[in-house]
Amino acid sequence: MYAVTVSPKFQVVIPKKVREQLHIKPGQKMMAMPYGGHIQLVPVKAPKELRGLLKGCDVNMDQIREKSDRF
């Protein structure tokens, strides 16, 4: 665990060991989301990197969605 300081411009530096462990690169986009009183940084993946992400998933909608009387 590493302590960081928020600058007057509300910027923080991600410690080098954390960047290396998570393979964070300069210029990489991150989503900053509030999560249970914390800030969660999630890398934004390029669409090309997501190719094949759901390969082999069973997408049977009968198992995923609840039955509805409206349809």
C-alpha positions in Angstrom: 0.0 0.0 0.0 1.3 3.4 -0.9 0.4 6.9 0.2 -0.1 9.6 -2.5 -0.7 13.3 -2.1 -3.4 15.2 -4.0 -1.9 18.3 -5.7 -3.6 21.8 -5.7 -4.8 20.8 -9.2 -6.4 17.6 -7.7 -3.8 15.3 -9.4 -2.1 12.3 -8.0 0.9 10.3 -9.1 0.4 6.5 -9.2 3.5 5.0 -7.6 6.0 3.3 -9.9 5.6 -0.2 -8.4 1.9 0.0 -8.8 2.2 1.2 -12.4 4.6 -1.6 -13.2 2.5 -4.3 -11.5 -0.6 -3.2 -13.4 1.2 -2.4 -16.7 -0.1 1.1 -16.7 1.4 3.1 -19.6 1.8 6.9 -20.1 -1.2 8.4 -21.8 -3.4 5.4 -20.9 -7.0 6.3 -20.3 -8.6 5.4 -16.9 -12.1 5.7 -15.6 -12.3 7.2 -12.1 -15.4 6.0 -10.3 -16.5 6.5 -6.7 -16.9 3.2 -5.0 -17.9 2.7 -1.4 -16.2 5.9 -0.2 -13.1 5.2 -2.3 -11.9 6.1 -5.8 -11.6 3.2 -8.2 -9.4 3.6 -11.3 -10.3 1.2 -14.1 -8.3 1.1 -17.4 -10.3 1.9 -20.5 -9.7 -0.9 -23.0 -9.5 -0.2 -26.7 -12.2 -2.0 -28.7 -9.5 -4.0 -30.4 -8.4 -5.4 -27.0 -11.9 -6.6 -26.2 -12.2 -8.8 -29.3 -12.9 -12.4 -28.2 -13.7 -11.4 -24.6 -17.0 -13.3 -24.7 -15.8 -16.2 -26.8 -17.4 -19.5 -25.6 -20.1 -17.8 -23.4 -23.5 -19.3 -23.5 -25.9 -16.4 -24.2 -29.2 -18.3 -23.7 -31.5 -15.4 -22.8 -34.0 -17.7 -21.1 -31.4 -18.2 -18.3 -30.3 -14.6 -18.1 -33.6 -12.6 -18.0 -36.5 -13.0 -15.7 -39.8 -13.9 -17.3 -42.2 -11.0 -17.8 -45.9 -10.9 -18.4 -45.6 -7.8 -20.6 -44.0 -9.6 -23.5 
